[in-house]
Amino acid sequence: MSGRQEKVATAIRKEVAMLILNEMRDPRLAMVTVTTATVSRDLTQAKIFVSVMGDAAELDAAVEALRSEEHTSELQSLRHL
């Protein structure tokens, strides 16, 4: 990754982590940690990687909660990065 890609990925990782911690009030996200983010060369797409402490059921619940939040205005506001 280029230096710019790394900076954008780091900013996205931090912002998503703060959104999960402060804005998304879903209790299924209590044990979710944002581990890393990657961005495409043209900076139009990002992949966010998370870790979930718990068993398979808690993992499934956390993934479901994240998917239900993926189109919220808070995550859509990350386009400014």
C-alpha positions, 0 to 999 in steps of 0.5 A: 500500500502507498503512504496515502492508502495507509493514512486513509486506512488508518483514519478509517480504522480509527473512525469506525472503531469510534463509531462502534464504541460511541454511536452504535448502541447495539449490545452485540457489538460490545466485544468487537475490535476493529483490527485493520482496514485496507483501501483500494488504490483509487481510495473508493473502497475499504475493507474493515477487519474486526475481531470478536471475543466470544463463541460462534454465536456471539460472532454471528450476532456481531456480524449481523449487527455490523451488517445491519449498521453498514448503511447508516448515516454515520458510516456513510459520512466516512466518505469525507475521508 
